[in-house]
Amino acid sequence: MDCCVCSPTAVGFRLPRNSICVSCYEGARCMIVFLNDLENGRSSDEGSTPAAVKGLSNVFKWMKEMKEMEKALNRKAEFLGGFVAALTDALHTDILVQPGGGGAAIPAHRALLAARSEIFKTVLMSDECKAPPSVAISLPELNHDQLQCLLEFLYRGTISEDDAGRHACALLLAADKYDVPFLKSFCESRIHGTLTAANALEVLEVSEACASETLRRTAMSAIVEHAEDIVFSSRFDDFALKNAHLCVEITRMLLRGMRDKRASVACDGRPENSQ
């Protein structure tokens, strides 16, 4: 009897539904028992449960635990979202944060800034900041949008993907300057994911400024890989004027790669019996 589940002819010819082999019947029966037990919130006896069903049961149990963990994290994020509301609605703010370029200052909370950054904590403990809420601290390296993203991250722990894509480099520099490790790792991860030949020079420059060795190596590799497109671009002219030492490193990496390639070709072309 051909099985309508496992038989090769079941693909092209639909056999009667009651044509099923013993193995598929036992598998279906065990699956039905397992799903019924799962739905009713009880488990089968250990001795009567096949190993495959036990493994599947463990998988379902793990998936259920992960789902519960995700719900808990979402509830936690929703709970912590109250901090963002305090920032957005300027609830009981006691300090102004001034961006560069003459943009409007953003009201914030001293306690939260101090908790997120040791640099902010030191600044806010200075005599100049022990004053009424009208006093502002200035972050001149950030424009208004970048400052808004920085504060949102300090309050929420994340920012939107669009904001991360637009401001990751500026926020990475700010994270390094004001000692916010979590923001630094967040920005490094986003920059790694969006690194291309078009932005490799900017990423290399930023990685140098904030001492991100991993990001630096990745950017350098991208530049060497796309050297012809990058080195002969107008962007490279401006980059070279400001970063002569990095241009030296790029040149050395290119020459090292050419040397290694010649050595590899020479080895491949050498006769096997040559001394």
Rosetta blueprint (number, residue, H / E / L):
1 M L
2 D L
3 C L
4 C L
5 V L
6 C L
7 S L
8 P H
9 T H
10 A H
11 V L
12 G L
13 F L
14 R L
15 L L
16 P L
17 R L
18 N L
19 S L
20 I L
21 C L
22 V H
23 S H
24 C H
25 Y H
26 E H
27 G H
28 A H
29 R H
30 C H
31 M H
32 I H
33 V H
34 F H
35 L H
36 N H
37 D H
38 L H
39 E H
40 N H
41 G L
42 R L
43 S L
44 S L
45 D L
46 E H
47 G H
48 S H
49 T L
50 P L
51 A H
52 A H
53 V H
54 K H
55 G H
56 L H
57 S H
58 N H
59 V H
60 F H
61 K H
62 W H
63 M H
64 K H
65 E H
66 M H
67 K H
68 E H
69 M H
70 E H
71 K H
72 A H
73 L H
74 N H
75 R H
76 K H
77 A H
78 E H
79 F H
80 L H
81 G H
82 G H
83 F H
84 V H
85 A H
86 A H
87 L H
88 T H
89 D L
90 A L
91 L L
92 H L
93 T L
94 D L
95 I E
96 L E
97 V E
98 Q E
99 P E
100 G L
101 G L
102 G L
103 G L
104 A L
105 A L
106 I E
107 P E
108 A E
109 H L
110 R H
111 A H
112 L H
113 L H
114 A H
115 A H
116 R H
117 S L
118 E H
119 I H
120 F H
121 K H
122 T H
123 V H
124 L H
125 M L
126 S L
127 D H
128 E H
129 C H
130 K L
131 A L
132 P L
133 P L
134 S L
135 V L
136 A E
137 I E
138 S E
139 L E
140 P L
141 E L
142 L L
143 N L
144 H H
145 D H
146 Q H
147 L H
148 Q H
149 C H
150 L H
151 L H
152 E H
153 F H
154 L H
155 Y H
156 R H
157 G L
158 T L
159 I L
160 S L
161 E H
162 D H
163 D H
164 A H
165 G H
166 R H
167 H H
168 A H
169 C H
170 A H
171 L H
172 L H
173 L H
174 A H
175 A H
176 D H
177 K H
178 Y L
179 D L
180 V L
181 P H
182 F H
183 L H
184 K H
185 S H
186 F H
187 C H
188 E H
189 S H
190 R H
191 I H
192 H H
193 G H
194 T L
195 L L
196 T L
197 A L
198 A L
199 N L
200 A H
201 L H
202 E H
203 V H
204 L H
205 E H
206 V H
207 S H
208 E H
209 A H
210 C L
211 A L
212 S L
213 E H
214 T H
215 L H
216 R H
217 R H
218 T H
219 A H
220 M H
221 S H
222 A H
223 I H
224 V H
225 E H
226 H L
227 A H
228 E H
229 D H
230 I H
231 V H
232 F L
233 S L
234 S H
235 R H
236 F H
237 D H
238 D H
239 F H
240 A H
241 L H
242 K H
243 N L
244 A H
245 H H
246 L H
247 C H
248 V H
249 E H
250 I H
251 T H
252 R H
253 M H
254 L H
255 L H
256 R H
257 G H
258 M H
259 R H
260 D H
261 K H
262 R H
263 A H
264 S H
265 V H
266 A H
267 C H
268 D H
269 G H
270 R L
271 P L
272 E L
273 N L
274 S L
275 Q L
